[in-house]
Amino acid sequence: MQRRKFIQNSAMAMALLSFYKSEAFASNFAKAYQFKALRNDVGVFMEQGGT
């Protein structure tokens, strides 16, 4: 790939991602844990997952 074409493709990709900034990566930053609050700041922490 030529340098000019790479820069054009990169600029276009960044422009497209700027329109979808919140939706594009929202699933990647989801909470990896569950905390169920019972009352005040007391709750149950349920870590589920594999190795």
C-alpha positions, 0 to 999 in steps of 0.5 A, spaced: 500 500 500 502 506 498 503 512 503 498 516 500 493 511 500 494 509 507 493 516 509 487 517 505 484 511 508 486 512 515 483 519 515 476 516 512 476 511 517 477 516 523 472 521 520 467 515 520 468 513 527 467 520 529 460 519 527 459 513 531 464 515 537 459 512 543 456 506 539 462 503 536 466 501 542 460 501 547 460 494 548 467 493 549 467 498 555 461 494 559 462 492 566 465 485 567 462 484 574 455 484 577 454 488 583 447 487 586 446 493 592 441 490 597 441 497 601 445 503 602 452 501 600 451 493 602 450 488 597 452 482 593 458 481 588 457 476 583 463 475 579 462 470 574 467 468 568 472 463 566 479 463 567 
